[in-house]
Amino acid sequence: MPLISEQISNLINGVSQQPPTVRLASQCEEQINGMATVAEGLKKRPPIEHVAKLSNKTDTDAKIHFIDRDENERYVLVTSSNQFDSAFTDDFTGSEMEMFSLDTFTDPWDDAFGTDFGDIHLDRSLAGAGTGDALSYITTADARDNLKMFTVADYTFVLNKSTTVAKSSDVSAVRNPEGIVFIKQASSATTFKVFLDGTSVGAITADADADTLVTNVANAMATAGFIITKFGSSNVHVTRSDGADFTLHAEAPEANMIAIKDTVENFTELPARTKDGFIIKVTGDPGSSADDYWIRHENQSDEDVGEWIETVEPGLANSLDPSTLPLQLIRGAPDPWDDIFSDDFGRPDFSLSQVTWDDRIAGDEETSPDPSFVGETINDMFFHKNRFGFLANENVILSELGEFFNFYITTATDLLDTATIDLAAPTNKVSVLRSAIPFNEDLFLFSDFAQFKLTEFAAGGLTPTNAKLSLITEYDHDKNVVPVVNGRKIYFSDENDGFSVLREFGIVEDLQEETAENITSHVPSYIKGKGFEIIPHDDFLFVLSDENLHEIFIYKFLFQQGQKKLSSWSKWQLKEEEKVIGATVIDHFLYLIIVRPDGTYLDKMSLQDAKLVGLTESATQLPFKVMLDRLVELKGHYNPTADTTTWTLPYPDNFGSTFRVILGPMWTGREGDQVQGVTQPTESTLQVSGDLSKNTAFIGKEYRFLYEFTEPTIKTEVQGRLTSLPGGVLKIRKWSVDYFNSGYFKLQVTAPGRDPFSHVFTGRILGGPLNQIGVIPFETGNFKKLILSDAKNLKLELISDSYLPCAFTGADYEGNYVVRTVGRR
């Protein structure tokens, strides 16, 4: 029986659902509440720290949006779903929007202003002008899936994907039928004729003097029921007194006099001065409608020469209904000082209101059509190359350049480079566009089953004539999950038979073509349900699933010189009653919105890839990070009569699991010790005998780290690929784990046919220099234990439910491997 040894170089490759014979030895069966790092290997994840309770609402379908304005202003916007109706308060309510600061929850001035002075809060009473209409727009039974938000500078736009865009009922002004008799050139050679409603107005005496001729025409047209107005020495304006329609015709030699009504073929046929507000359609080439446009004469008080300007066809609906389009949340200047120091003193002023969208100002429904999102629901909104954009049905629609609220062309006489862009997906299948991601100078669009790219044909910027929408790949995409950019890749997801599939979209360097690799191919049934949100951060992705709201799925990856060196899946697990409904990462802090049975909370976690041990001690910091969730730092109150110390928690909790109290800094010789005998008299207080009120303590709940090794197999390299040897029997004698700066963990062994047995590491090594009274030791070394078991179905787990950190850099084992035959080449 030959004695062999096998090295597991690291423990950071995460979970694999492949058979043990196919997996890497550095992959595992399960990994919970671990954090893979290149520097320190696999370690227990950092604790979740309590920040504040936001509300009493327990809506797990709320829409969460974070605003990171600068280091002093960071907010979370919580929009609840319409759960029932206004008769239910607190827990059950109609849709409501509230805003909170991420960091400022204490009084920066003095107690006279109350303990919550300085925090930011926006609700329906503070939403600003148009609140009623605004709240009507965001009211939905599923805010998380139906609402979308994105922030540009101090503007946050709120979209309801279930609302159909409509036009306003307002129409452009309609003038009574009117016409012009325009004398281009006076002539005495023959008689000029004018016909009103087909009847000649009589002989008009021609005269070589233009002013006299115009006067003669005006006098001749002075017919009962018509209003005749002379304008200078060039034309006569005519309209009916009762506003009814009429016909107008003129005859003159060499077309020296013409009648103008309804349309004119050439702009040069119009006089320089006529009735103010007169509107006419210029038809241009009779065989084409592309050069048709409408113009209006502006002539102040009917006295100036005036000018012709482009306008819209009379009687058209030219306005978009703002109640059916996205809202705007605008940050204004902070409130100034006042005499009463009200609750909002010193806070930035936020207002939620409808957007004033630009009207159609030129053309008609043919030359300046409505944007294609009219009559459709908008699926997404974005900002790209100084244009505001929407996705609706199969179209991508971008605003006028620099004019974010204008989706109509500004002139029907020319196609400007700044004009709006409206393109349909170039495919013979129905391809409803769901999401848009600006990335690498282009705009990537996602439909339910395909991906498109909006680019430019040539240099010169994104213009209506230079825009190109092309199909690049065809992968399924979940319409409710917004793709995200992380580094040089775009990540998006889809649901496959009850499990989420995540893809990594980007350019394959050696092929120079786009592809979307399935990064969950080795864990196809790991993320149960729909991953409704993907949160990027450096070399991490955090995925939230709608079926396992108490779990956060973690994807750790690493690229070096364009090659992926690490692709690791694991998960963080909270208590079952804790539902994570939103998250973001700002400055290496992961902010979490968690719904608990008593309300909605804001918590945070430090993701700084630094040591959790060996930290610089201070008045508020131990030399290690205390590994407790719902972590708070509190000072107790001592009751000398009862000889008890009581800590009052900033939140209630009676959900079953036990709190731990760890002595904080300044407890000489006891820093970091766990307080024994702690009881919980009420849901928000902890108590212990004796006086422990001198200095602060860290209080929270334990969470469990678990790493289950993959079943050991003998690996060999065949044609450059690692594989397991077939046949043979592997007996494990010893198992060793390399640990780093660890204070506590246990290696639990479950051999076939035997009960589980735990080997506990406490950090105290007999004879070690750190094994001192009053010092919590964090050792680095090798933990070797006797196993004596068949490798088949052997279960080996690293477990830590302690408040002390632990980290692991590798493992190895010794065993006997017996084979009865030797393979031949």
KEZABA-10290 format. One record per residue: x, y negated, z negated of N, C-alpha, C in turn; residue in one letter. Coordinates in steps of 0.1 Angstrom, whole numbers, plus 5000, padded with zeros to 4 digits. Layout:
BEGIN
XYZXYZXYZA...
This chain:
BEGIN
500950125000500050005000500949885000M501149825012502049705012501449585005P502349514998501949394991502149275000L501049195002501149085011500648955003I500948845009500548715003500048625015S499048545012498448455022498348315016E498748215024498748075020497548005026Q496747935017495747845022496247705021I496647645032497447515031496747405025S495347395027494547285021493147335020N492347255013490947285010490047175015L490447105026489646985031488947015044I488847135049488147155061486647185060N486147185048484747175046484047315049G482647305050481847415051481847465065V481747595066481547665079480447775077S479547785087478547885087478847995097Q480147995101480548105110480848235101Q480948345106481348465098482748445092P483048495081484348485074485548525083P485348615092486448665100486748555111T485848465113486148365124486548235118V486248205106486548085099488048065097R488447935095489747905090489747945075L490947985070491048005056490747885048A491047765054490847635046489447585047S488547665054487047635054486447705042Q485247675039484647735027483147775029C482647845020481247885020480347775016E480747695006479947585001480847484994E480547354996481247244990480247144985Q480047114972479147024967479846924958I479546794960480146684952481646684952N482146724964483646704966483846594976G485146554976485546444985486946484991M486946505004488146535011489046415014A490246415010491146305013492546365018T493146295027494446335032495446325022V495446225013496446205004496446294992A495246324986495046394974494346524975E494046564988493346694990491846684986G491346794981489946794978489746754963L488946654960488746614946487246594944K486946594931485546564927485146424931K483946414937483546274942483546174931R483646044934483545944924482145934918P481945874906480645874900479745764907P478445784905477445684909477145594898I477345464900477245364889475845294890E475245274879474045194878474245044881H473444984889473544844892472244774886V471044814891469844744887468644834891A467544814884466244864888465544754896K465144784909464644694918463144674916L462344784914460944764913460344894907S459044894904458345014899457845104911N458045064923457545134935458345274936K457545374941458145504943457945544958T458045454967457745484981459045534987D459045664991460245724997460245705012T459245635018459145605032459445455034D459945385024460245245025461445225035A461345105042462445075051463544995043K464745035044465844975037466744905047I467144775045468044705053468944625045H470244635048471244555040471744445048F472044335041472644215048473944175041I475044185048476344145043476744015049D476343905043476643775048478143735046R478543745034479943725030480243785016D481443765011481743824998480843774987E480243664988479343604978477943634979N477543674991476043694994475843825001E475343924994475044055000473644094994R472744135003471344154999470944295004Y469844334998469144455003467644415005V467144445016465744415020464944545019L463944545011463144665009461644635013V461244715024459944695029459144825026T458144815018457444935014456344965024S455945095024454845135033453545105028S452545105036451145085032450645215027N450845245014450545375008449045395006Q448345295000446945304998446345175001F445945104990445344964992445744884980D445344754980445644664970445044694956S444144784956443544824943444544894934A445544954941446545034933447744934932F448244914920449344824917450544904914T451644834914453044894910453345004920D452945134916453445244924452745254937D451445214938450745234950450245094955F450645054967450444924972450444914987T449944804992450044785006451544745010G451744725023453144695027453544565020S454844565016455344445009456844435012E457344315013458744295016459444225004M460544284999461244224988462744224991E463344124986464844104988465544094975M466744164973467444154961468944134964F469644074955471044064957471744194953S472844224959473544354956474344344943L474844224940475844214929475344124918D474644014920474343914910473143954903T473244014891472044054883472144004869F473143914866473343864853473343714854T473043644842472943504842474243434843D474543354854475843294856475843154848P474843114842474842984835474643004820W473443014815473243034801471943104799D471643144786470443224784469143144785D469243014786468042934787467242964800A468043014810467343044822466943194823F467043264813466643404813467743504818G467643624815468643724818468743754833T467643724841467743754855468043624863D468443514857468743394865469943424874F469743374886470843394896470643514906G469643604903469443714912468543664923D468543724935467843684946466643784948I465443724949464243804950463243744960H462843814970461843774979460643864980L459543814977458343894978457243814986D456043864986455043804994454743664990R454943624978454643484974455843394978S456943444982458143364985458443375000L457643445008458043475021457943355031A457443245027457443125035456243115044G456343015053455142985061454743105070A453443125072453043235080453043365073G453143365060453343495053452143595056T450943545056449843635059450043715072G450343635083450543705096451743795095D452743745088454043825088453743955081A453043955070452744075063451844165070L450944115078450144195087450944265097S451944205102452844265113453644385107Y454144375095454944475089454144585082I452844575081452044675075451944805083T452444905077452545035084452545145074T452045265078452045375068453345445067A454345415076455645475075456645365079D457045295069457945175072459345225077A459745335071461145385075461245415090R460245485096460345515110459745415119D458845325115458245235124458845095124N459645065113460244935113461744945116L462244845124463644825127464044685123K465344675119465844545115467244525119M467644415123469144385125469344235123F470644205119470944075114472044015123T471843885127472843815134472943675127V474143655121474443535113473343525102A472643415101471643395090470243435095D470143505106468843555111468743705110Y467643755104467343895104466043915111T466043995121464844025129464144155125F462844145124462044265119461144305130V461244435134460444485145459544595140L458344595144457344705141457144785155N457744905155457644975168456245025172K455345015163454045065166453044955171S453544835172452744725176452944695191T451844685198451844655212451944505215T452844465223453044325226451944275235V451444155231450344105239450643955243A449843905252449943765256448943685248K449343565246448343465240447243435249S446043405243444843375251444943235257S445843155252446043015258446543025272D445942935280446342925294446742785298V447542775308448042635312446842555317S447042425316445942335320445542345335A444242335337443642345350443142205354V443642155365443142025370441942045379R441141935380440041945390440641945404N440042005414440542005428440841865432P442041845438442541715442443341725455E443441615462444241615474444941485477G445741475487446541355491446441345506I446141225510446341185524447641105525V448641155531449941095531450241045545F450440905545450840845558452340835559I452940915567454340925568454940805576K454140755586454640645594453440575600Q453440445599452340365605452440365620A451240345626451240345641449940275645S450040205656448840135661448440185674S449040305678448840355691447540425692A447040475682445740555683445040545670T443940615669443040615657443440735648T443540705635443740805625442440855620F442340985617441041045613441241125600K440241115591440241195578438841255577V438841385573437641465572437441515557F436441475550436041515537434941615538L435141735533434141845534433641865548D434541855557434241875571433641755579G433341645572432741535578433741415579T433741355591434641245593434241125584S435241055579434940945570434740815579V434840835592434640725601435940675607G435840595617437040545624437940465614A439240495615440240425607441040335616I441040205614441740115622443240135620T443940175630445440195629446040055629A447240055622447939925621449439965619D450239885625451739915624452239885610A451439805602451939775589451439885580D452339955573452040075565451040045554A451339935547450439905535449039885540D448839805551447539785556446839915561T447640005567447140125572446640215560L447440215549446940295538445740235532V445640105531444440035526443240065535T443440075548442340105557441840255555N442840345552442440485550441640495537V442140425526441440425513440040375514A439940265522438540205523437640295531N438140365541437340455549436940575541A437740615531437440735524436540715512M436240585509435440545498434040595500A433840725497432540795499431940825486T430640815485429940845473430240985468A430540995455430841125449432341155448G433141075454434641095454435340975447F436441005441437340905435438540885443I438740775449439840745458440840645451I442140685451443140595445444240575455T444540455457445640425467446940415459K448040475464449340475458450340405468F450640275465451640205473451240205488G452240215496452040205510452340345517S452040455509452240585515451140685514S450340675504449340785503448040745495N447040825497445740805490445440935483V445140925470444741045462443241055461H442741175462441241195463440841315454V439741295447439141405439437641375438T436841485435435441465433435141405420R434141325419433741275406433241375396S432541485402432041585393433041705391D434141695397435241795395435041915404G434141915413433942025422434942025433A435042145440436042165450435542095463D436442075472436142005485437142045495F436942015508437942035518438441895523T439741895527440341775531441141805544L440941725554441741735567442041605573H443141595579443641465585444141495599A443941395608444541395622445241265625E446441275631447141155635448141195645A448541095654449541125664450841165658P451441265664452841315660452841345645E451741385639451641425625452141305616A451841185620452241075612451441055599N450241125599449441135586449041275584M449141325572448741465569447941465556I447141575555446341595543447041705535A447141685522447841785513446841825502I446541955502445642005492445942155490K446042195477446342335473447742375476D448142375489449542415492450142325502T451442325503452242255513453442345517V453742345530454842435534456142395530E456442265531457742215528457742105517N458642105508458742005498458841865504F459541845516459741715522458541655527T457441725527456141675532455441595521E456041585509455341525497455841385496L454941295492455341155490456141135477P456941035476457741005464456940965453A455740915455454840855445453440895447R452740945437451340975438450740985424T449641055423448941065410449741145400K449841095387450541165377449941295374D450641405373450141535370449641615382G449741555394449241625406450141755408F449441875410450142005411449842055425I450942105431450842165444451742285445I451342385453452142505456452942485469K454242495468455142495480455242635485V454842665497454742805502456042845509T456842745515458042775522457642865534G458442965537458343055548456943125547D456043105557454743165556454743315555P455843375560455943525560456543585548G456843495538457443555526456843475514S456743555503456243495490457443475481S458643515484459743495475460143355473A459843265482460243125481459043035477D457943095472456843015467457142965454D456742835451456842775438455942665436Y455642625424454742525420455442405415W455042285419455642165414454542065409I454941985400454041885394454641745395R453841645398454341505399454241435386H455341385382455341305369455541155373E454541075369454540935373453940865362N454740805353454240745341453240635344Q452040645339450940545340450640525355S450940615363450640605378451240485384D452340435378452940305383454340325388E455140425382456440435387456540525399D457740525405457940605417457740755413V458240795401458040925396458941035403G458741155399459541265404458641395404E459141485413458441615414459341715406W458641785397459441885389458742025390I459442135388458942265390458042295378E456942365380455942395370455342535372T454342565364453642695365452342675372V451842785377450442785384449442745373E448542655376447442625367446642745363P446142745351445242855347445842985343G447142995342447843115338448043125323L448043245318448443275304449943285304A450643185298452043175299452743195286N452043225275452643235262452543385257S453543425250453543555243452843535229L452143635225451443625212452543655201D452943565193453943585183453643685172P452343705170451943805160452143945164S452543965177452744105182454244125185T455044025181456544035184457344025171L458644065172459444065159459343935151P459443955138459543835129460943795127L461143685121462543635117462543605102Q463543655096463843625082465043525082L464943405078465943305080466443265066I467743265065468443205053468643065054R468042985045468342845045469342805035G469442675032470342625022469842655008A470742664998470242684985469342574980P468442614971467542514965468342404957D468042274958468742174951468342164936P469042084929468642064915467242004914W466542034904465241964902465041954887D463941894883463641864869463241984861D462742084867462142194859463042314859I464042324867464942434868464142564870F463442574881462542684883463342814886S462642924887463243054889464143054901D463842984912464642994924465742884925D466042814913467042714913468442774917F469042714927470442754931470442864941G469342924944469343034953469142994968R469743064977469443034991467943054994P467542975003466042975006465843065018D465043175016464743265027463243245031F463043255044461643235048461443345059S460243415058459843515067458743455076L458943445089457943375097457943435111S456943395119456943435133457943355141Q458343415152459343345161458543255171V459043145174458443065185459043105198T458343185206458943235218458643135229W459543115238459443025249458343065259D457642975264456542995274457143005288D456343055297456643055312456542905316R457542855322457542705326457642685341I457742795348457842785363457242905370A456742885382456242995390454943055386G454643175391453343235388453643385385D452543465385452743605381453543685391E453743635403454543715413455943665413E456143535412457543485413458243475399T457443475388457943475375457043565366S457243695368456343795362456643795347P455643845339455843865325456943975323D457643955312458644065308457944195307P458644305311457944435311457544485298S457944425287457544475274456144425270F455544335278454144295276453244415279V452344445270451444565271452144695266G453344685261454044805256454444785242E454844885236455544875222457044865224T457644785216459044765217459744875208I460744945213461345055206462645005199N463244905204464544855198464844715202D465644655194466144515198467644515195M468344425202469744415201470244275205F471544255204472144135208473344175216F473444125229474544175237474944055247H476244015246476743915255475943795255K475643745243474943615242473543625247N472943745247471543765251470843845240R469543815237468743895229468043995238F467944115233467344215242466344305235G465444365243464444465238464544585247F464144695241463844815249462344845248L461644865259460244895260460044995271A459345105268459145215277460445255284N460545235297461745275304462645165308E462345045302463044925306463944865295N465044805299465844725291465644575295V465344485286464944355289465844255281I466644165288467444075281467043935283L467143855273466743715274467643625283S467243505285468043415293469343395285E470443375292471743355286471743235276L472043265263472143155253470743105248G469643155254468343115250467643245245E467843275233467443405228465943435227F465143335228463743355227462943325240F463743325251463143295264463243425273N462143485277462243605285461543575299F461443445303460943415316461943335323Y461943345337462843265345462543125344I463443035345463242895344463042825357T463242895368463042835381462642945391T461642915399461343015410462042985423A462842885423463442845436464842915438T465342965427466743025428466843135417D467643235419467943335409469343295402L469243235390470343185383471143295376L472443285374473243375367472743385353D472143285347471743275333470343335332T469643375342468243415342468143545334A466943585330466643705323466943825332T467143935325467444065331466444165327I465844245336464844345333465044455343D465544575337465944685345465244815340L464944905349464345035345465345145346A465145245338466145355337466145425351A467345445356467545505370467445655369P466345715368466145855367464845895373T464746015378463446055383462546125373N463046125360462246175349461746065341K460646085334460245985324461245975313V461845855312462945835303462745715294S461945725283461645615275462845585266V463345455267464545415260464245385246L465045445237464745435222465645345215R466945355218467945285210469045225219S469545105215470645035223471745005213A473045035218474245015210475244945219I475444815215476544745222477944805218P478744845227480044905224481044895235F482244845232483344845242482944765254N482344645252481944555263480744605271E480244725268479044765275477944785265D476744815271475544845263475144995266L475145075256474745215257473345235253F472545295261471045315258470745465257L469945495247469545635244468045655246F467745755255466345795256466245925248S465045995249464846115242465746225247D466246215259467046335264468246285273F468546155274469546105282470245985276A471445955282472145835278472545755290Q472345625289472645525300473645425296F474245355305475145245303474845125311K474645015305474444885312475844815313L476244805326477544745329477444635339T478544595344478544485355479144545368E478544515379479144555392480544505394F480744385391482044315393482244205383A483444145384483744035375482743925376A482543845366481643735367480543735356G480643835347479743835336478443915339G477643935329476344005330475343915336L474943935348473943845355472843935361T471743875365470643955371471144035384P472043975391472544035404473744125401T474344115389475544185387475344305376N474144315372473844415361473544555368A474144655361473944795367473644885355K472544955356472145055346472345195352L473145275346473545405352473345515342S472945635347472845755338474245815337L474645835324476045895322476046035316I475146065307475046195301473546235298T473346355295471946405292472046495280E471846435268471746505256470546465248Y469846555241468646525233469046425222D468146335219468346235209467046215201H467146205188465946185180465546035180D464346005184463945865187463945775174K463845835163463745765150465145745143N466145805149467445795142468345705150V468745595144469545495151471045535153V471545545165472945585167473845475160P475045515156475945425150477345435156V478145325155479445325160480445335148V481345425150482445445139483745465147N484645355146485845365153485545345168G486045445176485845445190484845545195R483945595186482945685189481545635185K480545695192479145665188478545805184I477845795172477345915167475745905167Y475146015172473646015172473246165169F471946175166471446305161470246345169S469946475167468646535172468246645162D466946675163466446785154466246915163E466847025158466747145165466147255156N464847285158464247395151464347375135D464147245131464047225117465447185111G466447175119467747135114468347025123F469146935117469746825124471046865131S471146815143472346825151472946685153V474246675150474946545152475946565164L475946455172476946455183477846335182R479046355187480046255188480246205202E479746095205479746045219480945955222F481745985232482845895235483545945248G484645885251485445925263486446025259I486446135267487546235265488746185272V489846165264491046095269491646155282E491846295282492546355293491646365305D490246365303489346365315488846235319L488946135310488445995313486946005317Q486146075309484746085312484046095298E482746045299481946045286481446185283E481446215271480846345266480346325252T479546415248479046415234479146545228A480146565220480446695214479546715202E479146845200478346875188479246905176N479246805167480146815155479446905144I478246955147477647045137477547185143T478347215153478247345160478647455150S479547435141479947535131479047535119H478147445118477147445106475747415112V475247495121474047465128472747455119P472747515107471547505099471947445085S472947355085473347295073472447185068Y472147095078471346975075469947005078I469147045067467847085069466946955071K466046965081465146855083465746755093G465146635093465646525102466546435094K467746425099468646325094468246185098G467546115089466845985094467845865094F468945885088469945765088471345815088E472145755096473645785097474345655092I475245675082475945555077477445575079I478045495087479545505090480345435080P481545495078482545425070483945485072H484845415078486245465081486145605087D486745695080486745835086485645925080D484545855076483345925070482145895077F481145995077479745965081478946015069L477945945065477045985055475646005062F475046115060473746145066472746175056V471546105057470446125048469346205056L468846305049467846395055466446375048S465446385056464046365051463546485043D464146595044463746715036464546735024E465746685023466546695011467046555007N466046475002466346334998467346324986L467446434979468446424967469846464972H470046484984471346524989471846425000E473146405000473846325010474846415017I474646425030475546515038476746425043F477946485041479146415043479946475055I480346395065481246435075482546365074Y483646435072484946375071485746415084K486246315091487046345103488346265103F489246315111490546245112491046255126L491346145133492046145146493446105144F494346175152495746135152496146145167Q496646025172497046025186496046075196Q494746035193493646075202493146215200G493846295191493346435189492746445175Q491546515175490946535162491646645154K492046605142492746695133491946755122K490746685119489946725108488446705112L487646805109486246795111485546875100S485146805090484746875077483346825073S482546925070481146895065481046945050W480346865043480046905029478846815025S478446825012477346745007477546704993K476946584990476846544976475446564971W475346614959473946654954473646574941Q472546514941472046444929471046524922L470446474911469346554905468146554914K467346664913466246684923465246574922E465146504911464146394910464646264916E465846264920466446144926466446154941E465746054948465546054962466345934968K467345964976468045854983467345814996V466945694996466145645008466945545016I468145505012468845405020470245395014G471245365023472645355019473345265029A474445205024475345135033476745125026T477745095033479145075027479544935030V479944865019480444735020481744725011I482844695017484144675010484444805001D484244915007484645045001483645074989H482545014989481545054979480345104987F479945224983478745284989477545244980L476645164986475445114979474345214982Y473645264972472545354973471245304968L470145324976468845294971468145424967I467845444955467445574950466045554943I465145634947463745634941463745744931V463445704918463345794907461845794903R461445884894460045894890459445764885P460345674879459845554873460045424882D460645444894460745324902461945334912G462345224918463345224928464545154922T465745214924467045164918468045134929Y468945044925470145014933471345064925L472145164931473345214925474445194934D475645224930476845214939477945314935K478845334944479945424942481145364949M482245374942483545324948484145434957S484345404969484945494979486445474981L487045384974488445344976489245474974Q489945504985490745634985492045614977D491845594964492945574955492845684944A493845684935493845784925492645764915K492045874911491045864901491645884887L492945904887493745924875494945834876V495445784865496645694865496245554869G495045514866494645374868495145284858L495245154861495745054852494745034841T495145054829494245034818493944884816E492744854812492344724809491244724798S490644614795489544604785488344674790A488244704803487044764808487344894816T488644934815489045054824489945144816Q489545274816490345384811491445414821L492445494817493445534827492845634837P491645664837490945754846489545714848F488945754860487545724863486645824855K485745774848484745864841483745924851V483746054852482946124862481546154857M480746044856479346064852478445974861L477346034865476345954873475545864864D474845774871474145664864475045594854R476245584857477245534848477045384844L477145364831477045224826478045214815V478545084813479445054802478644974791E478545024779477644964769478444954756L477944854748478444844734477244884725K477444964715476445014706476144914695G474944934689474544854678474544944665H475244904655475344984643474344944632Y473645044627472645024616473245074603N473744984594474445034582473545114573P472245074573471345144564471145294568T470945314581470845454585472145514589A473245434589474545484593474445544607D473845474616473745524630474145414640T474645454651474945364662474045404674T473445294679472445314690472845234702T472845304713473045244726471745234734W471445114739470245094746470545094761T469945184768470245204783469545094791L470045054802469344954810468245014819P468045144817466945214824466445324816Y465145364818464545474810464945604818P465045714810465345844817464945954807D463946024811463546144803463346264813N464246274822464146374833464746514830F465246534817465646664813467146674811G468046624820469446644818469946554807S471146594801471646534789472646424792T472646314785473546204786474846244779F475946194784477246204777477746064774R478346044762478945914758480445934757V481145854764482645864764483245734759I484045744749484645624743485545554753L485245424753486045344763487345294758G487845184765489145134761489145074746P490345064741490544994728490245094716M489745214719489545314708490945384706W491745324698493145374697493145524693T493845604702493945744699492745824703G491645754707490345824710489845784724R490645704731490145654744489845774753E488645784759488345884768487746014761G487646014748487046124741485546124743D484946244743483446254744482946254729Q481846174727481246164714480246284713V480446354701479646464698478346434690Q477346514691476146494683475246384687G475346344700474446234705473046284707V472046214703470646244705469946134713T468746154718468046064726466646044720Q466545944710465345924703464145874713P464545794722463545744732464145754746T463345734756463745744770464845644774E465045544766466045444769467045414758S467145504748468145484737468845614734T470145604731470945714726471445684712L471645784704471945754690472945864685Q473845824676474745914669475045864655V475445954646475745914633477145844632S477245754623478545684621478545554629G479645474627479745344633480645354646D480145354657480845354670480545234678L480345124671479944994678481044904680S482244944676483444844677483744814691K483844904700484144884714483144954724N483344924736482444974746482545124748T481545184754481545324757480945344771A481445454778480845484791479845594790F478645564795477445654793476945694807I476645824808476045874821475746014820G475446074831475046214832476046294840K476346414835477246504842476746544856E477546564866477246624878478246734882Y477846824889478646954891479346954904R480646974904481446994915481547144918F481447184931481447324934482247344947L483147434947483847474960483947624960Y483247684970483247834971484147874982E485247944979486147984989485548074999F486048075012485548175021486148315018T485448415022485848555018487248575025E488148625017489548645022489548745033P490348715043490648815054492048795059T492648895065493948885070493948815084I494548705085494548625097495848655105K495748655118496948665127496748575139T497748545146497648465158497748545170E496748535179496748605191496548505202V497548495211497448405223497148255218Q497848225207497648085202496448055194G495648165192494348145184494448225172R493948175161493948245148492748335147L492948455144491848555143492148655131T491148725127491248825116491548955121S492449025114492749165118491549255116L491249345126490149435125490549555116P489649615109489949735101490749705089G491149805082491949795070491149745058G491749765046491149725034492049635026V491449515022492249415015491849415000L492749434991492549434977493249314971K492549224965493149094959493649124945I494949104943495449124930495448994922R495948884927496048754921495548644930K495048544924494548424931495148304924W495748214932496348084927495747964933S495547864925495047734930496047624927V496347544937497247434934496347314931D496547254918495747144914496647024912Y495946904912496746774912495946684903F496646624893496146534884494746574879N494646694874493346744870493246754855S492046724849491846734835490946854831G490146904840489347014837488747074849Y488747204850487947284860487947424856F487147504863487247654860487147724873K487847844874487847934885486848044881L485748044888484748154885484848264895Q485048384890485248504899484048594898V483348624909482248724909482748834919T483248944913483749054921482549154923A482649224934481549324937481249414926P480049424921479649514911480049464897G480449344895480849294882480149154880R479949124867479348994863480348884865D479848764868480848654869481648624857P482948594859483848564849484548434852F484748344842485348214844486648204837S487648154845488948114840488947964839H489147914826488947764824490347704823V490447594830491647504829491247374821F491847354810491547234802492547124803T493547134811494547034812495647044801G495447124791496447134780497247264782R498547234786499447344788500447354776I500447474770501347494759502747454762L503347364754504647324757504847204767G503747174773503747064783503946924777G504646834784504846704778503646624776P502546654783501246574781500346634771L500646744766499846814756500046744742N499446624740499646554728498346514722Q498346504709497046454702496846314705I495546284709495246144712495446114727G495846204735496146184749495346284757V494546244767493846334776494846364788I495246484788496346524798495646544812P496446504823496046534836497246594843F497146724845498346794849498346824864E499546854870499646894884500447034884T499947134891500647254890499847364898G500047494893499447604900498747694889N497447724892496647794883496447934889F497148034883497148164888496448264879K495548344884494748434876494748574883K494548674875494448814879493048844884L492848894896491548924901491249074902I492049154908491849294909490549334915L490349294927488949324933489149344948S488249414954488149424968487749284974D488449254985488149114991486749114997A486249225001484849225007483849184997K483049085000482049024992482548964979N483848934978484448864967484048714967L483548674955483048534955483948454945K484648354950485548274942485148124942L484948064931484347934930485247844921E485447724926486047614917484847534912L484747514899483547444894484047344884I483447224884483747124873482447044871S481947054858480846974854481246884843D482546854842483146774832483146624836S483346534827483546394830484946364834Y485846464834487246444837487446474852L488346404859488646424873489346554876P489246604888490046714892490246704907C491346764912491746764926492546884930A492446934942493047054946493647034960F494947084961495647064974495847194982T495547314976495747434983495447554975G495747674980495547794973496347904980A496548014973497148134979496748264971D496948374976496648494969497648604973Y497748704964498548824966497548944966E497849034975496949154976497649264983G496949374983497349494990496549515002N497149535014496449555026496749695032Y495749775033495949915038495249935051V495949985061495450025074495750165077V494950235084495150375087495750395101R495550295109496150305123496850175126T497650175137498350065141498050045156V497549925159497149895173498349895183G498049935195499149935206498749825216R499849775221499649675232499349735245R
